[in-house]
Amino acid sequence: MLHILYGRSRYDILGPTKHLHVSYNSVFHLLAMKAAAELATVMGDAEFARTCTAALTRGQQALNTQQWVENGTASHYSFSVETPESLMADTLYAQLLADSVGLGSLIDEQKMKSHLETEALWNDSPFGLRVESNAGVSTGSGEAVWQGGSPNWAAINIRHGFLDVETALLQPKKSLGLWRDGLRDFWNICGLSQNGQSWITSHYGFAMTAWHL
């Protein structure tokens, strides 16, 4: 949990507190409810497990009702309810954590697949997945690339069988290749790069997110 809180506080650059609902936070809520239900079951607290499971179901329904955007082949969970065409790379980071601890899918599998496809379609760059876009146009921090986005994207695709391993690894090879062959600096693994250069949150330990692969 400390890793989650420390590692994700950097998303304040996108101003999530300015919005009523942010999909990244919403998926984390689903993870918390599913984990709590599992723990309650193990501890023999059936009533609390039912409460958490009901909250999980309610949260899933709210996410699909308020933030799922049908847009032909580019359907996705919007970054916020106020900007339905926006898409944030790594929206499904909490799903990756759920996979890693054996909790399974937090959201509908087909929607998950579609969202990941739209991330690759709208947020792709030569250096990995851009942190946020609006219908394919970069927003927020311009051409900033979220360095954890591509490895996490690939790990989820592999875990759920949406892509074969070699195809999925083509995306993280961009960000990992930047550190290895471009910057040639495995110490300065930053949270965000811009135009192929380390930008902010350097020495950040982003190798940790790649370990999910």
N, C-alpha and C positions, 0 to 999 in steps of 0.2 A: 504493500500500500504506500509506503514512503517513496518507493521508486515512482509510482504512478503520480503522486502529488508533486514531487520535485520535478519529474520529467515533463509534466504537462502544464506547469504553471506558465511556461513561455508562450502559450497561446493567447496571452493577454494582448498581444500585438494585434489580434483580430477583433478585439473589443467584445468578447462574448457577453459581458455584463450589460451591454447596450440593447440586447435583444431579449424578447420574451422567452423564446425557446431556441436552443442551439443543438443541432443534431449530435455533435460530438459529446456534449454533456448528457444528452438523452440516452445514448447507447451505454454510457457509463452507468446511468441509473439502472438500466436493464441488467447490466452485469452485477451491480450491487445487490439487486433484489434476487437474482438467481443464486448468487453465492450465499446470501443470507438464508434463503429457503433450504439450500443443501445443508448448510451448517446446522440449522434448526432441526432438520430431520435427523442428522447424526446425533444431536444432543437430546433427541426424544421430545422436542417441543413442537408437537404437531400443530397446535393452534397458531404459533408464530410462523411456522412454515406455510400454512394456508394463507395467512395475512400477506406474506412476502410474495407468494405465488400469484395472489389476486392483484397485487400491486404491479408485478411483472406483466401480467396480461393487460392490465389497464394501460401501462406505459407503452407496450407494443402497439396497442390500438391507437393511442394518441400520436405516436410517432408516425404511423402509417396514415392517419387521418390528416395531420397538420403539416407534415414535412416531406411526405413522399410526393414527388413531382413526376407525372407521366408526360414524357416528351418523346414519343416514338421510340427509337432505339437508344435514346440517351436519357432514360429515366434514372432518377437518383434521389437521395435524401438531401434536401437543401441545407445549406449552412445554417440559415435562420428562417423563421416563419415570415419575416418581413421582406426577405429577398429570396423568393422561391427559385430563381434561376442560378443562385450561387451554389458552388460546390467546393468543399474543403477536402483536400487530400488528407488521408488518415482519419476521416470521419469514423471509420470502423476499428480504430485502435483497440477499443474495449473488446471487440469480437476476437481479436488476436489473443488477448489475455485470456478470454474465456476458452478459446481453443487450447491454449497452453496448459491450463489447469483441468481440462476435461469436462467443461460445463456445456459444450456443444453450442448450437446456434442460438443467438439471441434474437435474431430477426428472421423473416422469411428468406429461404435460400435463394429463390429466384430474384427477389429484390436485392439481396446481397450481391449476387452475380452482376445484375444490371448496374448497380451503383459502382462497382469496381471497374466495369467496362467504361462507364462514363468518366471516371477519374482518369483513365488512360487516354480517353478521347479528348477531354477538355484541359487537363492539367499537365499533360506531358511536356517535357523539354529535353534538350540534349544532356542535362545534368540530373534528371530525375523529375519527380512530380512537383509542380508548382504548388505553393501552399494554399492558394485559393483562386478560383476563377468565377466569372459570371458568364454562363453559356459559352465557355471556351475562351473568354477574354480575361487576361490576368487582372486581378484586383488587389486591393490591400497593399502589399509590399512589392508591387510590380512583378518582376521576374524572379522573385525570391523562391527558392526551392526548399521544401521541407525535407531534410536529409533522412529522416526516419520513414518518410512516406513510402518510398519505393520498396525497401525491404519488407515493410509491413504488408503492403499491397500484394507482393509476391507470396509471402507466407500464408495469407488467407486464401489466395487462389489455389495454392498447393494443398492446403489442409482440406479444402472443401471439394477438390477435384475439378475446379472450373478450368484449369489449364494444366498441361503437362509441365513437369519440373523445368525442362530446358527453356520452354517458352516463357514461363513465369520469371525465370532468372534474368531474362534480357532487360527487364526494367531496373532491378537493383544494380545491375552491372554499370548503369550510368552513374549513380551516386557513389558506389564503391570504387568505380574506375576513376572518378574525380579525385578521390583521396589517394588512390594507389598510383595512378599514372599521370594525373594532371598536377595536383598539388604536391604529390610525393611526400605526404606528411600524415602519418597515422596518429599523431598526437593531436593535431589541430582538426579534430572531427567535430565540426560545428553543427548546431541545430539548424541554421539557415545559411544557405549560400546564395550568392547573387552573381549572375553572369559568370559562373564558373569559379568564383573566388569565395573563400570563407568570409562570412559576413558577421553574424552575431552568435552569441552563446557558444563560444569556442571552448575547446578542451572539455567537451560536454559528455563524453562517454557514449556517443551514439552507436558505437560497436555493439552495445547491449541490445539494442532493438534488432540488429541484424542477426543475433544469435537465435531468434525465433525461427529462422530459416532452417 
